[in-house]
């Protein structure tokens, strides 16, 4: 699958207060329509970074994967980088 619509995570109060930066890794199930059907956070850097990243990922849209020319659901690994900026 290829992302066609991405959503940047919105920093929570906890992430802002900590001036946090880091990377969140997730397994994402992209369905045959290109919608995110499921998000499993596999690595995060604390605070509520995993929940914030999952909320953003659920809003992504993808060009679905194809198998023999037909759209299919697949799991992918996706990383979201958080970079605190004043």
QUISUL-V881619 format. One record per residue. N is the residue number from 1. RES is the residue in one letter. PSI is psi in degrees with one decimal (NA if undefined). Layout:
n: (N | N)
res: (RES | RES)
psi: (PSI | PSI)
//
This chain:
n: (1 | 2 | 3 | 4 | 5 | 6 | 7 | 8 | 9 | 10 | 11 | 12 | 13 | 14 | 15 | 16 | 17 | 18 | 19 | 20 | 21 | 22 | 23 | 24 | 25 | 26 | 27 | 28 | 29 | 30 | 31 | 32 | 33 | 34 | 35 | 36 | 37 | 38 | 39 | 40 | 41 | 42 | 43 | 44 | 45 | 46 | 47 | 48 | 49 | 50 | 51 | 52 | 53 | 54 | 55 | 56 | 57 | 58 | 59 | 60 | 61 | 62 | 63 | 64 | 65 | 66 | 67 | 68 | 69 | 70 | 71 | 72 | 73 | 74 | 75 | 76 | 77 | 78 | 79 | 80 | 81 | 82 | 83 | 84 | 85 | 86)
res: (X | X | X | X | X | X | X | X | X | X | X | X | X | X | X | X | X | X | X | X | X | X | X | X | X | X | X | X | X | X | X | X | X | X | X | X | X | X | X | X | X | X | X | X | X | X | X | X | X | X | X | X | X | X | X | X | X | X | X | X | X | X | X | X | X | X | X | X | X | X | X | X | X | X | X | X | X | X | X | X | X | X | X | X | X | X)
psi: (146.4 | 127.7 | 133.0 | -14.8 | 117.3 | 152.0 | 126.3 | 140.8 | 144.1 | 120.8 | 131.7 | 169.6 | -39.5 | -41.7 | -38.7 | -46.5 | -35.7 | -7.2 | 43.7 | 141.2 | 151.3 | -168.9 | 139.3 | 133.2 | 137.2 | 149.3 | 130.3 | 127.2 | 112.6 | 121.7 | 178.3 | -13.5 | -3.1 | 7.8 | 153.4 | 115.7 | -26.3 | 145.2 | 128.5 | 115.2 | 125.1 | -20.6 | 138.3 | 173.9 | 20.1 | -169.8 | -132.6 | 32.8 | -37.5 | -45.3 | -39.9 | -43.5 | -42.0 | -41.3 | -40.6 | -45.7 | -34.4 | -17.8 | -6.6 | 154.7 | 143.2 | 155.3 | 120.4 | 157.0 | 152.4 | 140.8 | 116.6 | 39.3 | -2.4 | 137.9 | 138.9 | 156.9 | 138.6 | 154.5 | 138.7 | 163.8 | 130.1 | 140.1 | 140.1 | 126.0 | 131.0 | 126.3 | 107.1 | 132.0 | 137.9 | NA)
//
